[in-house]
Amino acid sequence: MRIVALDGYTLNPGDISWAPIEELGELVVHPRTPSDKIIERAAGAHVVLTNKVPLDMSALQALPGLRFVSVLATGYDKVDVAAAGVLGIPVSNVPGYGTDSVAQHVFALLLELCRRTALHDHRIRAGAWTQSPDWCFWDSTQEELTGKTMGIVGFGNTGRRVGRIANALGMNVIAYAPRSRFDPDYRPFEHVGLDELFTSADVVSLHCPLTPETEGLVDARRLASMRPGSYLINTARGPLLDERAVAEALDSGHLAGFGLDVLSQEPPAADNPLLSAKNCLITPHLAWASRTARRTLMDSTAANIRSFIEGTPVNVVNAAHLRTKG
């Protein structure tokens, strides 16, 4: 079994082991693969692993030996799954591996916006505390989360974990989930409509998938409906919001802060308005990337490949399109 990873660096920059997959066949790992090298590098592979390297119909058709694609992520929009199905190639993903990692990152962003710990550490190292006439000081308003309302858009595994952490911090939790009415065992909690969520929450955290219906979900109108001084968090997908409208809401002071881990273009263009917006905290799409989560992703990918080899593939995302490969 020849296995080729087209962009293995983000999964494993060197701090975990490829051994779970190496045990299953001959593994070749490319840290990154430019578009003009995809077919050349995947040629002869029975199994291809990809995260962000696209596999469209033309690439799939050019790989007659390909039998299985395992996506090194939960999202699989970079693979033409319908085309793969027509060609008899099952495509599997890894759901749920980063639930805890992403949920914890939400609060790393939110707590930093509310307490500005990095700012004060920097000020102290620049001598501000040494020179202070008082025994304490702060250069930003210190906000508590207790008693505030957390609004969660999308209440799948990650959204639910965010809700539980918010509840543990003393927050009221409301959620918008059009396809799920999961009712957690903590209170206060309430399912609400999308417009009500934006008008009622002190913090809005996005956890919905990117679809034609959700693209641009957070626009100027919806931002204007939010409470003055509220916070916005996005660890889902960049195109869920209008970045220029968010930057304007930040610069006007209507939003107290925005914490994000994703942008509409990654890496971002130098003129992205959020790069210069006030009270905007940006991390480089690393919410998923705790070492524990990446180890889980590695082990789950190995399990996907093993199940395929045994003839019972799991986590198949294109089952509806799948035909028998000739």
C-alpha positions in Angstrom: 0.0 0.0 0.0 1.6 3.2 -1.2 0.5 6.2 0.9 1.4 9.8 0.0 0.8 12.9 2.2 0.7 16.0 0.0 0.9 18.6 2.8 2.0 16.9 6.0 3.8 19.7 7.7 0.9 21.3 9.4 -0.1 18.0 11.0 3.4 17.1 12.0 6.1 19.8 11.9 8.3 17.3 13.8 6.9 17.1 17.3 4.8 13.9 16.8 5.3 10.6 15.0 4.1 9.3 11.6 4.5 5.7 13.0 0.7 4.9 13.1 0.5 5.5 9.4 4.0 4.1 8.5 2.9 0.8 9.9 0.2 0.5 7.2 2.4 0.8 4.1 5.0 2.8 2.3 4.6 6.4 3.4 5.9 9.4 1.5 5.4 12.7 3.2 5.7 16.1 1.4 5.6 19.1 3.7 3.8 21.1 1.1 2.7 20.6 -2.5 2.2 23.4 -5.1 -0.7 22.9 -7.5 1.6 22.1 -10.4 3.1 19.2 -8.5 0.0 17.5 -7.2 -0.4 14.8 -10.0 3.4 14.1 -10.1 3.6 13.5 -6.4 0.4 11.5 -6.1 1.2 9.3 -9.1 1.3 5.7 -8.1 -0.3 6.3 -4.7 -3.1 4.0 -3.5 -3.9 6.3 -0.7 -3.6 10.1 -0.7 -3.6 12.3 2.4 -4.4 16.0 2.0 -5.5 18.9 4.1 -5.5 22.0 2.0 -4.0 20.7 -1.3 -7.0 20.5 -3.7 -8.0 17.4 -5.5 -10.4 18.2 -8.3 -11.9 16.1 -11.0 -9.0 16.6 -13.4 -6.4 15.6 -10.7 -8.5 12.5 -9.6 -8.9 11.4 -13.2 -5.1 11.6 -13.7 -4.5 9.2 -10.8 -5.8 5.8 -12.0 -4.2 3.9 -9.2 -5.8 6.0 -6.5 -8.1 4.0 -4.2 -8.7 6.1 -1.2 -8.4 9.7 0.0 -8.2 10.6 3.7 -8.5 14.2 4.6 -6.3 15.4 7.4 -9.1 17.6 8.8 -12.8 17.6 9.5 -13.6 20.0 6.6 -13.2 18.4 3.1 -14.1 21.2 0.8 -10.7 21.0 -1.0 -11.7 17.6 -2.4 -14.3 17.1 -5.1 -16.1 14.4 -3.2 -18.8 13.9 -5.8 -16.2 13.4 -8.6 -14.3 11.0 -6.3 -17.5 9.0 -5.8 -18.2 8.8 -9.5 -14.6 7.4 -9.9 -15.2 4.9 -7.1 -12.8 6.6 -4.6 -14.1 6.8 -1.0 -13.1 10.0 0.8 -13.0 10.0 4.6 -12.4 12.8 7.1 -11.6 13.0 10.8 -14.6 14.5 12.7 -14.2 15.8 16.2 -10.5 15.5 16.8 -10.1 19.2 17.7 -13.2 19.9 19.7 -11.4 20.6 23.0 -8.5 22.4 21.3 -10.8 24.8 19.4 -13.1 25.4 22.4 -10.2 26.2 24.7 -8.8 28.6 22.1 -12.1 30.5 22.0 -11.6 31.4 25.6 -7.9 32.1 25.2 -9.0 34.8 22.7 -11.9 36.0 24.8 -10.0 36.2 28.1 -7.2 38.1 26.4 -9.7 40.6 25.0 -11.3 41.0 28.4 -8.1 41.1 30.6 -5.2 42.1 28.2 -2.7 39.9 30.0 -0.1 40.1 27.2 -0.4 43.9 27.1 0.3 44.2 30.8 3.2 41.8 30.7 4.7 43.9 27.9 4.2 47.1 29.9 5.8 45.6 33.0 8.9 44.5 31.1 9.1 48.0 29.7 9.3 49.3 33.3 5.8 50.6 33.9 5.3 48.7 37.2 8.7 49.6 38.4 8.0 53.3 37.9 4.3 53.1 39.1 3.4 55.4 42.0 0.8 52.7 43.0 1.0 49.1 44.0 -1.1 48.1 41.0 -2.2 49.6 37.6 -4.1 48.6 34.5 -4.0 50.1 31.0 -7.3 48.5 29.8 -10.7 48.0 31.4 -10.8 44.7 33.2 -14.0 42.8 32.2 -15.5 39.8 34.0 -17.4 37.1 32.1 -19.6 36.1 35.0 -23.2 37.0 34.4 -22.7 37.9 30.7 -24.5 36.1 27.9 -22.6 33.8 25.5 -24.3 33.4 22.1 -23.2 30.4 20.1 -24.0 30.2 16.4 -23.9 26.5 15.5 -24.3 24.0 18.3 -22.4 20.9 17.2 -19.6 19.3 19.1 -17.4 22.4 19.4 -20.3 24.8 20.0 -21.6 22.5 22.8 -18.1 22.4 24.4 -17.9 26.2 24.3 -21.3 26.4 25.9 -20.2 24.1 28.8 -17.0 26.1 29.4 -19.0 29.4 29.3 -21.5 27.9 31.8 -18.6 26.9 34.1 -17.4 30.6 34.0 -20.8 31.7 35.2 -22.2 32.9 31.8 -25.7 32.5 30.5 -25.7 30.5 27.3 -28.0 30.9 24.3 -27.5 29.0 21.0 -28.8 29.1 17.4 -28.8 25.7 15.7 -31.3 25.3 12.9 -30.8 21.6 12.4 -30.3 20.5 16.0 -32.2 21.0 19.2 -29.7 19.4 21.6 -30.6 20.5 25.1 -27.6 20.5 27.5 -27.9 19.5 31.1 -26.8 22.9 32.5 -28.8 26.1 33.0 -29.4 28.9 32.2 -29.6 27.8 28.5 -32.0 28.7 25.7 -32.3 28.0 22.0 -33.1 31.3 20.2 -33.4 32.6 16.7 -30.4 34.0 14.9 -31.4 37.7 15.1 -32.3 37.4 18.8 -29.0 35.8 19.5 -27.1 38.8 18.0 -29.2 41.3 19.8 -29.1 39.5 23.2 -25.5 38.3 23.5 -22.6 40.0 25.1 -20.3 37.6 23.3 -21.1 35.9 20.0 -18.9 32.9 19.0 -19.2 31.4 15.5 -19.2 27.6 15.2 -21.3 26.9 12.0 -20.0 25.5 8.8 -19.4 27.6 5.7 -22.2 27.1 3.3 -23.9 29.3 0.7 -26.4 30.2 3.4 -23.8 31.1 6.1 -21.3 33.0 3.9 -21.4 36.6 5.0 -23.7 35.8 7.9 -22.2 38.5 10.0 -22.7 41.7 7.9 -23.0 45.4 8.7 -26.7 45.0 9.6 -26.1 42.2 12.0 -23.1 43.9 13.6 -25.2 47.0 14.1 -27.8 44.9 15.9 -25.2 43.7 18.5 -25.0 45.3 21.9 -22.6 48.2 22.1 -19.4 47.0 23.8 -20.0 43.3 22.9 -17.4 40.8 21.7 -17.2 38.6 18.6 -15.2 35.4 18.2 -14.6 33.4 15.1 -12.7 30.1 15.1 -14.8 28.6 12.3 -14.4 30.0 8.8 -13.3 33.4 7.7 -15.9 34.0 5.0 -18.7 33.8 7.6 -18.3 37.5 8.1 -17.8 40.7 6.2 -14.3 41.6 7.3 -14.5 45.3 6.4 -17.8 45.7 8.2 -16.2 44.1 11.3 -13.2 46.4 11.1 -15.5 49.4 10.9 -17.5 48.2 13.9 -14.2 47.8 15.9 -12.8 51.2 14.9 -16.1 52.9 15.7 -16.0 51.3 19.2 -19.4 49.6 18.7 -17.6 46.2 19.1 -15.3 46.1 22.2 -13.2 43.4 20.6 -12.9 40.7 18.0 -10.9 37.5 18.5 -10.3 35.4 15.4 -8.3 32.4 14.2 -9.5 32.4 10.6 -9.6 34.8 7.7 -11.2 34.9 4.3 -7.8 34.5 2.7 -5.0 32.6 4.4 -2.3 33.7 4.6 -4.0 37.2 4.6 -3.3 39.9 2.1 -1.3 42.8 3.5 -4.3 45.2 3.1 -6.8 43.0 5.0 -8.7 45.6 7.1 -8.6 43.5 10.2 -4.8 43.7 10.4 -5.1 47.3 11.4 -8.4 47.4 13.2 -8.6 48.4 16.8 -9.1 45.8 19.5 -8.7 42.9 17.0 -6.8 39.8 18.2 -5.7 37.5 15.4 -4.1 34.0 15.6 -2.9 32.2 12.5 -5.4 29.3 12.2 -3.9 27.4 15.1 -7.0 26.8 17.3 -7.1 23.1 16.1 -3.4 22.5 16.4 -2.7 21.5 20.0 -0.3 18.6 20.1 -3.0 16.4 21.7 -5.4 17.2 18.9 -2.8 16.5 16.2 -1.9 13.2 17.7 -5.6 12.3 17.7 -5.8 13.4 14.1 -2.8 11.2 13.2 -4.3 8.2 15.0 -7.7 8.7 13.5 -6.3 9.0 10.0 -4.4 5.7 10.5 -7.7 4.2 11.6 -9.4 5.5 8.5 -6.7 3.9 6.3 -6.8 0.6 8.2 -10.6 0.4 7.9 -10.3 1.0 4.1 -7.6 -1.7 3.8 -9.9 -4.1 5.7 -12.7 -3.3 3.3 -15.0 -1.4 5.7 -14.1 2.3 5.3 -15.3 4.6 8.0 -16.1 8.4 8.1 -16.8 8.3 4.4 -18.2 11.7 3.3 -19.1 10.8 -0.2 -21.1 7.6 0.3 -24.1 9.0 -1.6 -21.9 9.4 -4.7 -19.8 6.3 -4.4 -19.7 3.8 -7.2 -17.8 0.6 -7.5 -14.4 1.3 -8.9 -13.7 -0.7 -12.0 
